[in-house]
Amino acid sequence: MELGLDYDKIQANLERPSVVDRTESGPSTSTVPSQGCKRERESSLEAEEASSTSIVPTSTKALVYPRHGSPADVLNLHTHSLPPPHSNLVTLRTLAAPLNPADINQIQGTYPTAPPFAQELGTAQPSAVPGNEACFEVLSAGSACKTVSKGDWVIPTRTGLGTWRTHLQVAEDRVMKIKKDGLNAEQAATISVNPVTAYRMLKDFTPLKEGDWFIQNGANSGVGRAAVQFGKMWGLKSICVVRKRDGAEGEALHKELQELGATVVVNDEEIMEKGFGERVKEWTNGAREPLNLALNCVGGDAGMALAKTLGAGGTMVTYGAMSKSPLRVGAGMLIFKDLRFVGFWVSKWADRFPEERKKTIDEVLDLIRGGNFKDVPMVEVPWSYETKKEELLDAVQGTLEGFRKGKGLFKFGDT
């Protein structure tokens, strides 16, 4: 019977170094004798040929950290092995995984939630795997699995899965199947945080009708770009604030956002100017066109500058705090303008409303398939079996630094 196995890939796996449970930053923590490893691999292959499961990777790699701190100081590249899946377990190969600011915050220990420190991967110390988003391919599934099978693409059902690794094995309910037709892995890997955040903030906090305005900072971010596109689709007008860039670079960014659908693009110095409120009044037809929603990911004085543009009864939704400065809300904003200041954390929302999350993701994926939603610019970081720790850490460090050409994303090759 033809099983569709890639025997060349199987042989390549068998010829890889028989090192199991090793961290690149230090000596081997445990090894398996080569003959035992060979017998284990041969047994795994025989089991595969006798069933419908796929190749079980014999040597996998993961970025891990044993304590919170700067990524450059605490991240290690750890090599370990995975057994064949059983019961409701699925073995996954990572296709793409983005590097989000929240991932870095979890490593630093400044995020409200973080993956647990454990020794399931055979690390010398209890360690965690960073990363919350990814697209995976199902390599094999246990006999009790009902919703996914070999070859399916899946994404995490909730945060904290630990996605910065080449392969993993998890319970079936930790992932959800998506239709991969008309998508690439990068699109699927970045769907569940930024687009969903933008979608829900525009829908859930204040009624908006065609012709209404919203204002946002961080407009060049993944959330900001998604909000611009949704706003255009729904007939909304937007004032989009970006950090100041000089010369041609700034002009190009303003033009790019306007082509996505932004009505007005300004920089973060302009909104702090005394006469900015008058400019907003002019754009909104003498304030006759409502501006009742602000989306804030910066905080501090820059965040309050957004709030000052809102009409009476308006709402500012804060979903980030890049400035790390508090919002100083004047009493007059609350008493005389009756403004609302609320927060939105997509992870908490998704845990409370899993079905609504799935509907939102499916809707955005359909927009992508139809060519109606553009990807955020990405900087791909290749990750193959031979990739060194230093290359991966350089990419993580880049997430912490200044202007970037796009969202960092691990793109997995021959792992």
N, C-alpha and C positions, 0 to 999 in steps of 0.2 A: 504494500500500500504506500502511495506517495504522500509524505507528510509535509512537504514544502519546507524542509529544513535547509538552512544555509551551512553546509558542511565546511566550507572554507572558513567561515567565521567561527564555527565551533573549534576547528583545528587551531585557529589563531588564538582563541581563548585558552586552549590547552597548553600552548607554547609560551604563554605569558609567565613571568616570574611567579614562583609559587610562594609568594609572601602574603600572609594573611594577618590582619589586625596589626598594622604598623602605622605609626604617625611620622610624617616626613621630618618634623622638627627635632626628633630625638631617636634613640635606639628602638629596636623592635620590642614591642611589649609582649607579643606571643607569636609563635610560629607553628606551623603544622609540617611535619616531615614530608618531603617531596613525594615519597611513595604513597603515603596516606592521602595526600592531596590529590594525587593522580587517581587513586582508587575512588575517591569521593567524586571526582569529576566524571570518571567513566560510569559510575553508578548513576549520577545525575543524567548523563546522556542516555543511558539505557532506559531509565524511567521515562524520559521524554519521548523516546521512540515507541514506548508502549502505551503512551497516552496522547492527549491533544495539547499538552502544555508546550511552551516555547523554551528557548534557551535560558538557563539560569546563569547569570554572570558569576564567574568564579573569583573575580577580584574586582572590587568596586572602591570608589574613592569619595570622600566627603570632606568639606571644610567643617571643622569643629572648633569649639572654644571651651576650655575648662573653667573659665571665670569671666566675669564682666570686665571690660576695659577697652582700650583703643584696639580696633581691628588689627592693626599692624603688630600689636604686642601679644594678642591672645589667640589669633586664628592659626590653626595648623591644618595640614592636609593629611588625612588619615586613610589608610588602606585596610579594607576588611572584606569579609566574605558574606554571602547570603545563602541560606538553605533553600531548597525548593519550597514553594508555597503549599500550604495545606488549609483545609477548612475554608474560612472566609478571607484568607489572606491573598493579596495580589502582589506580584513582583513587577516593578515599574522601571522603565528607562527614562531618564530625564531628557527631554528634547530642547527645552529653553527655560530659563529662569531669570527674571529681572532682579536688579539691585535697587531696592526702594529705600528711601530715607528711614522708614520704620524698621527695616532690617538692620540698618546700622545702629539705630537707637536701641534695639534689643541686645545687640552685642555689647554696647556701652553700658547697658543696665538702666537706661533712662526711659524705657517704654513701659506702659502699664502692664503689659503681658509679655511673657517670654517663654520659649520652649524649655522643658525641664532638663536638668543635668542628670544624665544617666550613663550607664556603661553597657548598654545594649549592643554597641558597635565594637566592644572590646578595647576601648581606650584605656590608658593607664589610670586616668582620673575620670570621674563623672564629667561628661561633656555634653554640649548641646550642638545641634546643627542649625545654622541660621537660614533664613529665607522663608517667605510666606506664599509666594506665587510661583507657578510653573505650569508647563504643559508636559504631560508624561505619555508614553506609549506603554500599554499593557503587554508585558512579555509572557506572563503566565498567571493563571488564576487557580485558586484552590477549588476543590470539588463542590463546596457549598456556595460559591459565588453565583449570583443570579443576575446582576445588573451590568457586569462588564465581562469582556472576554479578550482573548489574545488579539492584538492589533488595534484595539480601541484607543482613542485619545481621551485622557481624563485630566481634570484639574482638581485642586483641593476643595473640599466642601467647607473648610474653615481654616483660619490662620494657625500658625504654629506647627505646620507639618515638617518644616526643616527641608527646604528644597534645594539648597546648594550642595548637591551631590549627584553622582552619575547614575546611581540606581538606589532604590529603596523598596522596602516591603512593608505594607500597611494593611489594616483591615479595609475591606471593601467599602464600608460606609465613610471612610475618610476622603474618598474621591468621588467625583461625579462625571459621568460620560458626557462628551460633547460630540456633535456631528462635525467631523473634520473636513467634509467637502467644502471647497471654496475658501479654506483658511490655511495660513501657515502657522507653524508652531509659535513664532514670536507673537502673533496676534492673540492666539489662544492663551499664551502664558501671561499676558498683561491685561486681561479682560476684567478680572474680578475686583480690582481695587480702584484704579483711577476712573475709568468710565462709569462704574457703578456709583462711586461717590458723587460725581458730577450730576448724573441722572437723578439720583434721589434728592440732592439738595435743591435742584430746580423744581422738583415735583412736590416735595413733602412739607415745605415750611410756610409758604404763603401762596395764595392763589395768583397765578400769572396768566394773563390772556395775551393773545396776539397783539403786538404793538407795545407791550410793556417793556420796561428796561430792567436790567440787573447790572451790578458793578462787581468786579472781582480783581484781586491782586494775584500774583503768581500765575498770570495768564499764559505764560509759556510752559508751564508744567503740564504733566499728563492730565491732571484734573482740569486745569484751565483750558487746555485745547479741546478736551471733551465737552466742557460746558459751552464753549463758543459754537461748536458744531451742533449740539442739541438745541441751543438757543436759536440758531438759524433755522433748523428744521421746524421748530415750533413757533416761528414768527416773532421771536423775542429780539430786542435790541440790547447791545452790551457795550459797557465801558470797560476796557481791559487794561490793567496796569502791569507793566513789566519793569524789571530793573533797567536802569539807564545803561545803554551801550553807545559808544561814540561812533560817529561817522557812518560808513556804509553798513557795518554790522547791525547797528540799531535800525537803520532804514529798512534793511532786508527783513528783520524780524517783524517790524510793524506791518510791512506789506504782506508777509506770510500769514500773520494772524487775520488781517483783513480779508485775505483770500479764503481763509477757513470760515469766515462769517462774522468776525468782530465788526461792530459798527464804528467804534472809536478806540484807538490805542494810544495810551499815554505812558510816560515813564514815572518812576516812583518819586522823582524830584518835583515833577509838575503837580502831583496831587497834594504836596505839602505847601504849595504857593497860596498866598492869601486870596487871590482871585479865582481859585479853582471852582468854587461853588457857583460863581457866575457863569463859568464855561459850561458846567453841567446843566444849569438852568437854560442856557441857550440851546444845547443839544436836545433837551427834552421838551422843546417847544414851550418855553416859559414855565416849565414844571407842570404843564397840563398833561403830559404823558407820564404815567406813574413810574417812579423808581423806588421800588419797595423791597428789594432783595440785594444784599451784599454777601459775597463769598470771600472769606478771609482765611488765608493760610500763613500770614506773616506775623500778625499781632503787633503789639506796641503802638507807637504813634502812627505808623503806617496803616495799621488796622483801623484805628479810630478815624483816620482821614476818610476811609470808606464810609464809616457810619455817619459822618457829618453830611454826606450827600443824600442820605435817605429821606424820603418823605415821611410825614407823620404816620405812625403805625407800622413803619417798616421793620424789617428783620435782618439782622446780621448773623450769618451762620459761620462759626469758626471751626475749621477742620484741621488746622495746623498752626504751628507757632515757630516759624523759621527764625524770627528775630530773637526768640527766647526772652522777649520782654512782655510784661503784663499789659492788658488792656485797661486803661484808666477811663472809666465811664463817668462822664459828668452827670450830675443829678438832673440838669435841664433836659438831657436826652431822654431820661426816663419819665420825668414829670410832664414836660411841655410837648415833647414829640411822641411820647408813648412808644419808644423803640423797644424791640425785643432783642436780646442777645442770647443766642443758643449755640450749642455745640453739636457736631456730628462726627461720630466715629463709625466708619463703615463696618469694622469687624464686629462691634457690638450689635449693630443693626442686623448684620447677616446672621448672627447667632439667634437673634429673636425672630427673624422672618426668613427662614431658609427657602421657603417656596417662592416668596417674592424676589429673593435674590436670584433664584434660578430663572424666573421669568424675565428679570431685568437683563441677566447675562445672555439669555437666548435672544432677546430682542436686539441687543447691541451686536451680537454675532451675526444676526440676519442683516443688519445694516452694513456690516463689514462685507459680507458675502455679496451684497448688492452694490458695492462700491460707493456707499453713501456715508461712510465714516472712515476717516484717514487715521493711520497709525501715528503715534507720537514718534519723532525721530529717535533712532536707537543707535547706540555704539555697541556693536557685538564683540564679545570677548570669547574667542574659541576655547573650548575645553575638550580635550581628547585624553586618552589614557596616558599619554606622555607629557601632558601639560604640567609645568612646575608650579609649586606653591607661590613663588614670587610673582609669576604672571597673574595669578588670580588675585593676590593681595594688592597689586598695582591697580587693578580694576576697582576693587572695593574702596581703596583710598581715593580714587577719582570721584567717587560718589560724594565725598566729603568736601570737595574743592570747587570753588568759584563757578564760573560759567562753563557749561559742558555742551558739547555738540548734540547730545541726545541722552536718553535713558540708557544706563549700562545694562547689559543683558548677557548672561552666560549662554552661549550657543554650543550645544553638545554635539560632538562629532563621533569618531570611533572610540567609544569608551568601553 
